[in-house]
Amino acid sequence: MVIPKLGKRRQKEQVCNEPNWSLSLKDTVICKDSSTQINIKGLNTITSYSLLVNGVQFYDSVYTTNSVVTNSFKMQLLDSQQLLCGYFEKTIVVVVDSTQIIEHNFLPSNKILICGSDQQTTIPLIIKNYSSNYTYKLNNGNKDVNLDSINSITPEIGYNNWTLYGNSQYGCPVQKDSILLYADKIADAGFTAEWVMDFEYKFVSNTSDTDNYIHIWFDSTSLTQLNSLNTATILVDYKELGEGDVKINHQMISKNRDTLFNLNECIYESIQNETIRNLDNSRIDKKKTPLLIPNPVKGLSELRCANCIPSDKFSIYAINGKLYGTFTIEEMKTIRLSNGLYVFIHNGENSQTIQKIQIEN
């Protein structure tokens, strides 16, 4: 908006004729740090003149400057043919639309980890300094989404690189902000339980993935960790229980496979009550003969022993008589043998048990 203003004449008795000059500006409201260009028209019709812009001598018909705040520009024209009239003045006001910085609910952090996400998971995105004078948008890498003050956004599984941006009512951009988000897919930590033999139960996770998850099993009844290995299937010996209920807790922890996010914070859990029974409803009898099962077996890691105690050891021989070593059942899990027939010898207190086992990897 141009606001002309005629300067005061120094000599009232002097008849002054203001030259036909004018100011023009494309926009009176501009964005911060934008260029302001004021055109001063009609100066070529004045044979000799002096021009001041905000008190500074100026020698051109186009005045250009960058504006960071709202400012008034006072143009003073002195006509050498009318020196006694003093300066003729015109003023133009340029309003600077300040840049808004978006304040949202994720600040001060711009890295967000969402655990247990699926295609229906939504998270709130709140613009705290929302103004109806601005339009706000979110770009998720695929499309733009219009934003209100409170929004529900569905992230994609995995990485999400969001950009928040917008414009004022005058078209001036707000300061952009980026949000890096990782949505960890929800894992099914449920499991099934089945009886295997007299004293053992097998618990099998519904999710067999051991590459992306660490599996931890607890007997919540006795507050005992059942297995510290990263395995989706475990065998548990309940020979001391006889018959009764136990509460099994299965936890799956996302492995930290990322340099930007600590995925170990994502833990998925299932707790189930199981009724455990020993078929003969008795404790272990050391007089019973140890029995290795199954036979044949795919590998020593799957070999189990009926009526064994943890300290029992077996000597393993090839069919040609070569001794591979003497191991407990737990130690055998780390031994790898090629396919073939092997002899397992258990030396008890008063007896020796010999059993042939076929390994079929």
C-alpha positions in Angstrom: 0.0 0.0 0.0 1.5 3.3 -1.1 1.0 6.2 1.3 2.1 9.5 -0.3 2.9 12.4 1.9 3.8 15.9 0.8 6.7 17.5 2.6 6.4 20.8 4.4 7.4 23.9 2.5 9.9 26.0 4.2 8.6 29.3 2.8 4.9 29.6 2.9 4.9 32.6 0.7 6.7 30.6 -2.1 4.3 29.1 -4.7 5.5 25.5 -5.0 4.5 23.1 -7.7 5.4 19.5 -6.8 6.8 17.6 -9.7 4.8 14.8 -11.2 6.7 11.9 -9.6 5.4 8.7 -7.9 6.5 5.5 -6.1 5.5 2.0 -7.1 6.0 -1.4 -5.4 4.8 -4.8 -6.5 4.1 -6.1 -3.0 3.6 -4.2 0.2 3.8 -7.4 2.2 6.9 -9.5 1.5 8.6 -12.6 3.0 11.5 -12.2 5.3 14.9 -11.7 3.5 13.1 -11.1 0.2 14.2 -8.3 -2.1 12.3 -5.0 -2.0 12.3 -3.0 -5.2 10.8 0.5 -5.2 10.4 2.2 -8.5 10.7 6.0 -8.5 8.8 7.3 -11.6 8.9 10.8 -13.2 12.4 11.8 -12.3 13.4 12.0 -16.0 11.1 15.0 -16.3 12.9 17.0 -13.6 16.0 18.7 -15.1 17.9 18.9 -11.8 17.0 17.1 -8.6 18.4 15.5 -5.5 16.9 12.5 -3.9 17.2 11.1 -0.4 16.1 7.7 0.7 15.7 7.6 4.5 18.1 10.5 4.7 20.8 8.9 2.4 21.6 10.4 -1.1 20.4 8.3 -3.9 21.1 8.6 -7.6 18.9 6.1 -9.4 15.2 5.6 -10.2 15.1 2.0 -8.7 15.7 1.4 -5.0 16.5 -2.2 -4.1 17.1 -3.7 -0.6 16.6 -6.9 1.4 14.1 -6.6 4.2 14.1 -8.5 7.5 11.7 -6.4 9.4 8.7 -4.1 8.5 10.1 -0.8 7.4 9.0 2.7 6.2 10.9 4.2 3.3 10.8 8.0 3.1 11.7 9.5 -0.2 12.6 13.2 -0.3 12.9 15.0 -3.6 14.6 18.4 -3.9 13.9 20.3 -7.2 16.7 22.7 -8.0 14.1 25.0 -9.7 12.2 25.2 -6.4 14.9 25.3 -3.7 12.8 27.5 -1.4 10.1 24.8 -1.4 12.4 22.4 0.4 11.9 18.6 -0.1 8.8 17.0 -1.5 8.2 13.8 0.5 6.6 10.5 -0.2 6.5 7.5 2.2 6.0 3.8 1.4 5.6 1.1 4.1 6.8 -2.5 3.4 5.4 -5.1 5.8 7.7 -8.2 6.3 5.8 -11.4 7.0 8.0 -13.2 9.7 8.9 -16.8 9.2 7.2 -19.3 11.6 9.2 -22.2 13.1 6.9 -25.2 13.5 6.7 -26.5 17.0 5.5 -30.1 17.2 5.0 -32.7 20.0 8.1 -34.8 19.1 10.6 -32.0 19.9 13.3 -31.7 21.1 14.0 -35.1 19.5 13.5 -35.6 15.8 14.2 -39.3 16.0 11.3 -41.4 17.0 11.1 -45.2 17.6 7.6 -46.8 17.5 7.5 -50.4 18.9 4.7 -52.9 18.0 3.6 -51.2 14.8 1.2 -52.6 12.2 -0.7 -51.1 9.2 -3.4 -49.8 11.6 -1.1 -48.1 14.1 -1.5 -44.4 14.3 0.6 -41.8 16.2 -0.4 -38.3 17.2 1.3 -35.3 15.4 0.5 -32.1 17.2 1.4 -28.6 15.9 1.7 -26.6 19.1 1.9 -23.2 17.5 -0.8 -23.8 14.9 -2.2 -20.7 13.3 -5.2 -20.4 11.0 -3.1 -17.9 9.0 -0.9 -20.7 7.9 -1.3 -23.9 5.9 0.7 -26.9 7.1 1.7 -30.1 5.2 3.6 -33.3 5.9 5.5 -35.1 3.1 6.2 -38.8 3.9 8.3 -39.3 0.8 5.4 -40.5 -1.3 2.7 -37.8 -1.0 1.7 -34.6 0.8 -0.8 -34.7 3.7 -2.6 -31.6 4.9 -2.3 -31.0 8.6 -4.5 -29.6 11.3 -3.5 -28.7 14.8 -4.0 -32.3 16.0 -3.4 -35.2 13.5 -3.2 -39.0 13.5 -0.6 -40.4 11.2 0.0 -44.0 10.2 3.7 -44.7 9.7 5.0 -47.3 7.3 6.8 -50.4 8.8 10.5 -49.6 8.9 12.0 -46.1 8.1 9.8 -43.0 7.7 11.5 -39.8 6.7 8.9 -37.0 7.2 9.2 -33.4 6.3 6.9 -30.7 7.9 6.5 -27.5 5.9 3.8 -24.9 5.1 3.1 -21.3 4.0 1.6 -18.2 5.5 -1.5 -16.5 4.0 0.8 -14.4 2.0 2.6 -17.4 0.5 5.7 -17.1 2.7 7.2 -20.5 3.7 7.5 -21.6 7.3 10.8 -23.1 8.4 10.9 -26.8 7.4 11.5 -29.5 9.9 12.3 -33.2 9.5 11.3 -36.2 11.6 13.1 -39.6 11.2 10.9 -42.3 12.5 11.3 -46.1 12.7 8.3 -48.3 13.2 9.2 -51.8 14.5 6.8 -54.4 13.3 4.8 -56.1 16.1 6.0 -59.6 16.9 3.8 -62.5 17.9 5.4 -63.7 21.2 2.7 -66.3 21.7 3.8 -70.0 21.9 2.5 -73.6 22.1 3.4 -76.2 24.7 3.5 -80.0 24.2 4.6 -83.0 26.3 7.7 -84.7 24.8 8.5 -87.5 27.2 8.2 -88.4 30.9 9.6 -85.2 32.3 10.1 -82.8 29.4 7.9 -80.2 27.8 8.6 -78.4 24.6 7.6 -74.7 24.2 7.6 -73.4 20.6 7.3 -69.7 19.8 4.7 -68.6 17.2 7.6 -66.5 15.7 10.6 -68.7 14.8 12.7 -65.7 13.7 16.0 -65.7 15.6 17.8 -63.4 13.2 15.8 -60.3 14.2 14.7 -61.2 17.7 16.3 -62.5 20.9 14.0 -65.1 22.6 14.0 -65.3 26.4 12.0 -67.8 28.4 11.0 -67.6 32.1 9.2 -69.8 34.5 7.3 -67.0 36.3 6.1 -69.4 39.0 9.6 -70.0 40.3 11.1 -66.8 38.8 13.6 -68.9 36.9 15.1 -68.2 33.5 14.5 -71.3 31.5 16.9 -70.7 28.6 19.4 -67.9 27.9 20.0 -69.0 24.4 18.5 -67.3 21.3 16.1 -70.0 20.4 12.5 -70.1 19.5 12.0 -73.7 20.8 13.2 -75.0 24.2 12.9 -78.2 26.1 12.2 -77.9 29.9 12.7 -80.7 32.4 10.0 -80.7 35.1 11.0 -84.0 36.7 10.8 -82.4 40.2 7.3 -81.0 39.7 5.2 -84.2 39.5 2.1 -82.4 38.5 1.0 -78.8 38.7 0.5 -75.5 37.0 3.4 -73.3 35.9 3.3 -69.8 34.3 5.6 -69.4 31.3 6.8 -66.0 30.2 8.2 -65.7 26.7 9.9 -62.4 25.7 11.1 -61.4 22.3 13.5 -58.5 22.1 14.2 -56.8 18.7 17.9 -57.2 17.9 19.8 -53.9 17.6 20.3 -54.0 13.9 20.4 -50.2 13.3 22.9 -47.5 13.9 20.3 -44.7 14.4 17.8 -46.4 16.7 18.2 -48.7 19.7 15.7 -51.4 18.7 16.5 -53.3 21.9 13.9 -51.1 23.5 11.2 -53.0 21.7 10.1 -56.0 23.8 7.2 -58.3 23.0 5.9 -60.6 25.6 3.4 -63.5 26.1 2.5 -65.1 29.5 0.6 -68.4 29.6 -0.4 -70.8 32.3 0.5 -74.5 31.6 -0.4 -77.7 33.5 2.6 -79.9 33.6 2.4 -83.7 34.3 4.9 -86.5 34.7 3.4 -89.6 33.2 4.6 -91.8 36.0 4.2 -88.9 38.5 7.5 -89.6 40.1 10.9 -88.2 40.6 14.0 -89.3 38.7 15.1 -92.8 39.5 18.9 -93.3 39.2 18.5 -97.0 38.8 16.7 -96.6 35.5 18.8 -96.9 32.4 19.5 -93.6 30.6 18.0 -93.6 27.1 19.0 -91.2 24.3 16.2 -90.1 22.0 15.2 -89.7 19.2 17.0 -92.3 17.2 17.8 -91.6 14.4 18.5 -87.9 15.2 19.2 -84.9 12.9 22.0 -83.6 15.0 23.4 -83.8 18.6 21.7 -80.4 19.4 18.3 -82.3 19.2 19.4 -85.3 21.2 17.7 -85.7 24.6 18.1 -88.2 27.5 15.4 -89.9 29.4 16.2 -90.6 33.1 19.4 -88.6 33.0 20.8 -86.1 35.4 22.8 -83.0 34.2 26.1 -84.5 35.3 25.7 -87.7 33.3 28.4 -88.1 30.6 28.5 -90.2 27.4 31.6 -91.3 25.5 31.1 -91.0 21.7 32.8 -93.5 19.4 32.8 -93.9 15.6 31.8 -97.3 14.4 35.5 -97.9 13.7 36.3 -97.4 17.4 37.6 -93.8 17.2 36.8 -91.8 20.4 35.5 -88.3 19.8 35.3 -87.4 23.5 33.2 -87.6 26.6 30.4 -85.1 27.0 27.3 -84.2 29.0 24.0 -83.8 27.1 24.4 -80.1 27.3 27.9 -80.2 26.0 26.9 -82.4 23.1 24.7 -79.5 21.7 27.9 -77.8 20.5 29.4 -80.9 18.8 28.8 -81.5 15.1 29.2 -85.0 13.7 28.8 -86.1 10.1 26.1 -88.6 9.0 26.6 -92.1 10.2 26.3 -94.6 13.0 27.9 -93.8 16.4 28.2 -95.7 19.7 27.3 -93.8 22.9 28.6 -95.3 26.1 27.3 -94.2 29.5 29.2 -95.3 32.6 27.0 -95.4 35.6 27.8 -96.1 39.2 27.3 -99.8 38.9 26.6 -100.4 35.2 27.5 -99.4 31.7 24.9 -98.5 29.0 25.8 -98.8 25.3 23.5 -97.4 22.6 24.0 -97.0 18.9 22.6 -93.7 17.5 22.1 -92.9 13.7 22.9 -89.3 12.8 21.1 -88.0 9.8 21.8 -84.3 9.2 
